[in-house]
Amino acid sequence: MQVTAIRNETEQTTITGGVEPRVPDLRPRQDEEHASLQRGPSLKAKASALNSNEGARLVWSDVLSDGPIRPTASQANQNAFRSDTPTPLEGYDQAKLDNPDHKTPKYIFGRVAQGYKLDSVKGDKNRAEELLRAMVPDLRAAGLEVVDVKGDRIQVKTEVGYEWVDVVRGAGSDNPGWWWGSEGKGTPAPTATVQEWAAATGQTSAAGQAGGAAGQGAPAGPSAPNPFAGVLGSAIDQAAVMAILKKYPPTNEGIRQAMPELQQKFPGVQLLEHPQRLDKLKFPNGAIIDVVVGAGGSEPKWGWMPEN
């Protein structure tokens, strides 16, 4: 008869008519055990020592236990805020958002924020801080240097230094939104509070908003159709800027051609240099406005997207 071979601690060889046992050579295993003793603690012993560290615990728990990795309390809290579908963003250029090489703080934040829902801050602006703190691990993993969270602002390192940026428009309203409410002014080092940063940068409006959920932004609804009301960009005459820009093509060369006329109308306005895309204007009051939708793409067009 034909017998199927079974391999366990005693190796067996299949033969016709029966099974002939073969004594295994134990020397390789003994040698390995001896070498392991010489090397020190085993892999599992080392993993157990690392288990006191939260990050290492997640990595090694799958090795040390038979069950699946259980989420920590912070992970469970983070998952409660996640969204199954992308959450809309306000004031973002979709082409830049879809371009992983466009790594400004605003767009790094936006890519992460799309994955989080705002339901928790509807009617309760105080919960904005809880939501933002849950997002911090993902924001840092994406490359954003987040220092702290207060209310609906994050303290983050941007192109101008350390800023407290309002990132939830209308926190506490029935229709909050993700945005990037930068004031365009930073400090060389982090500050302890929104008020300290506001005083250091002359942001009196931000200091006034800093109580409770800091700087909730403009309320949403019929009384405030412009989500950017109250920010620096709203102080600029959009119609006058666009009237000048539309005389030229929405390209790097076109915006350079428009600059003399813009500077005549708005003394002190600057074109922010970029190695690939020229699409941002900085005005004397600190307002930074992205004026090209789809910059660097095949079909750019003039637009109006205040970044602070």
Secondary structure, 3 states (H helix, E strand, C coil): CCCCCCCCCCCEEEECCEEEECCCCCHHHHHHHHHHHHHCCCHHHHHHHHCCCHHHHHHHHHHHCCCCCCCCHHHHHHHHHECCCCCCECCCCHHHHHCCCCCCHHHHHHHHHCCECCHHHCCCHHHHHHHHHHHHHHHHHCCCCEEEEECCEEEEEECCEEEEEEEEECCCCCCCEEEEECCCCCECCCCCCHHHHHHHHCCHHHHHHCCCCCCCCCCCCCCCCCCCCCCHHHHCCHHHHHHHHCCCCCCHHHHHHHHHHHHHHCCCCEECCCCCCCCEEECCCCCEEEEEECCCCCCCEEEEEECC
